[in-house]
Amino acid sequence: MRTGRDYLAAINDDRTIYVDGQRVSAVADHPAFSPIARTIGELFDIAADPASKMTFTAPETGAEANRVYGIPRSREDLTAFRHAAETWARHTHGWVGRSPDHVASFINGFAAHPEAFSAGERDFSENVLAYHRRMQTESPYVSYAIIPPQVSRATTAHAWEGDFVQVGVVSERSDGIVVRGAQMLATGGPVADEILVSCIKPLTDDDADFALSFVVPVAAEGLKLYCRRPFAPAATSSYDYPLTTRYDETDALLVFDDVFIPWEKVFVYRDVAGLRRQFFETGAHVLGNWQSQIRFSVKLQFLAGLARKVAAVNGVDKFPGVVEKLGELASLTSLVESAVLAAEYTAAPDESGLWRPGKRAVYGAMGLQAELYPRALAILRDLVGGGVLQVPSGIEDMRNPETRSDIDRYIYSPGAPAEERIKLFKLVWDAVGSEFGGRHHQYEMFYAGAPFVVKGYAFRNYGFDGPLAEVDEFLASYGVD
Ligand SMILES: Cc1cc2nc3c(=O)[nH]c(=O)nc-3n(C[C@H](O)[C@H](O)[C@H](O)COP(=O)(O)OP(=O)(O)OC[C@H]3O[C@@H](n4cnc5c(N)ncnc54)[C@H](O)[C@@H]3O)c2cc1C
């Protein structure tokens, strides 16, 4: 099994990553990326440790593989996947959205339905199957960029000013294709091994050049990653910013300057309908988003724990109004936990034998996420009051005896001396108020699409036929006469 050390050595390649106008070398050692790279490495070490029970014998290769790269072919497989995804999510307390199990879930879905990749003009099914087998053998960290750059949402790529703003195919060769343009925001991209590049937003027939799906090594010649400001380098210490200093997974715009993609890495080619088939007919979308809800439920539990602890430290946890707020947070959290389990309970095999988590539960929980997460943050902010700002500026204030004596005397709570109290409140601030916390707020609202898109999934996958029939039957049971 791949270890953290293997992973860290692999990403120190010749990739082109820009931060503050400079090209970064050796990402695994760079202050912006080494914290998250170390965390991802820890995930691989956990998976490689037999105690985590995260491995299984993959039927596709006959060899041991990480469970997160397995196609669920029974309810037990789904349970085992959930345990594996939860094990990883617990290590990061849900603060790493694009851990390697996320895109792996999509590829698992692709590989369960290779026929979805042979229905276009060319047959790419063998590419998908081979890539999935390689994932099982090599455990790569694959991130993805499946949204066009935010240029205009009133039109699609073919109508935008300038050629190839969204990544598209500029030329075809006997051994592959050459792609040019940009794609929006690959979270984890700078520290991934490879990136799945595709488009989940609906395209028109005029957008065939942009209707692609392929995987590309981050170090591919001509691929450049423009990162949003990394937060980890500005974090003064892990005591001051305990989340930022471990989990700032970074987001990057991808720019393809005529990048060559060999045919064997292409899954969809100039096929608008093929894009939708790959995400929705294969089960990839529901598998990937079930993984997201597993991770999200772990994060909400962490926030609930924080709120409960803050209330106890401040001595307000017995007040009825506070109990009500904690109760609301408990309800929100348990709804998501329940949806994760309900998806497993209502799962069913499709015609290929892939066990698909129940769509109603997965998309139902997702549909509320853009309200639910901000509400959870609001409760935590409410409970914590100004305590998150009644803290010294940084760890040096704790070390300087001149300032420390006042800190010890005035910033404490019963049962929580200054060092403990400040530690807790700085952790809350990193969750709700730091740049890292703000980015997470945006992430939970948008990672699966804008709220109107996600509610559309909830609408389409709920299955209104039953409730409609029930209402019609009831209406038919009485009348004026
Ligand atoms: C922190 C973060 C991390 C991300 N990581 C990834 C990643 O790893 N991989 C990846 O592929 N993508 C990632 N994304 C991108 C994400 O998928 C997109 O943000 C999401 O799909 C929404 O697209 P958009 O941001 O362009 O918003 P838009 O589509 O521009 O929508 C913004 C708002 O405009 C309005 N709007 C737009 N169109 C319509 C419409 N047709 N009808 C009604 N209202 C409309 C809505 O109010 C909507 O909320 C990430 C985003 C964030 C914020």
The ligand as a Gaussian input file, in Angstrom:
#p B3LYP/6-31G(d) Opt

LIG

0 1
 C      -14.206000      26.705000      -1.962000
 C      -14.634000      26.104000      -3.262000
 C      -14.026000      24.951000      -3.701000
 C      -14.385000      24.387000      -4.932000
 N      -13.767000      23.240000      -5.344000
 C      -14.072000      22.733000      -6.557000
 C      -13.422000      21.551000      -7.041000
 O      -12.621000      20.920000      -6.354000
 N      -13.705000      21.133000      -8.297000
 C      -14.604000      21.781000      -9.073000
 O      -14.833000      21.351000     -10.191000
 N      -15.246000      22.885000      -8.645000
 C      -14.997000      23.368000      -7.407000
 N      -15.633000      24.500000      -6.977000
 C      -16.488000      25.217000      -7.908000
 C      -17.901000      24.910000      -7.668000
 O      -18.211000      23.686000      -8.269000
 C      -18.699000      26.057000      -8.230000
 O      -18.491000      27.155000      -7.372000
 C      -20.166000      25.733000      -8.319000
 O      -20.397000      24.760000      -9.294000
 C      -21.004000      26.943000      -8.661000
 O      -20.547000      27.544000      -9.816000
 P      -20.135000      29.069000      -9.790000
 O      -19.245000      29.283000      -8.605000
 O      -19.622000      29.424000     -11.094000
 O      -21.449000      29.817000      -9.456000
 P      -22.518000      30.324000     -10.503000
 O      -22.963000      29.227000     -11.362000
 O      -21.970000      31.514000     -11.188000
 O      -23.675000      30.737000      -9.541000
 C      -23.523000      31.829000      -8.601000
 C      -24.900000      32.331000      -8.288000
 O      -25.469000      32.936000      -9.460000
 C      -26.858000      32.651000      -9.517000
 N      -27.129000      31.855000     -10.719000
 C      -26.224000      31.456000     -11.641000
 N      -26.829000      30.785000     -12.628000
 C      -28.135000      30.739000     -12.323000
 C      -29.276000      30.158000     -12.951000
 N      -29.185000      29.494000     -14.110000
 N      -30.479000      30.279000     -12.345000
 C      -30.589000      30.941000     -11.180000
 N      -29.541000      31.515000     -10.535000
 C      -28.339000      31.426000     -11.101000
 C      -27.186000      31.896000      -8.238000
 O      -27.540000      32.819000      -7.233000
 C      -25.883000      31.242000      -7.880000
 O      -25.810000      30.884000      -6.528000
 C      -15.354000      25.022000      -5.734000
 C      -15.974000      26.180000      -5.270000
 C      -15.637000      26.712000      -4.050000
 C      -16.340000      27.963000      -3.595000

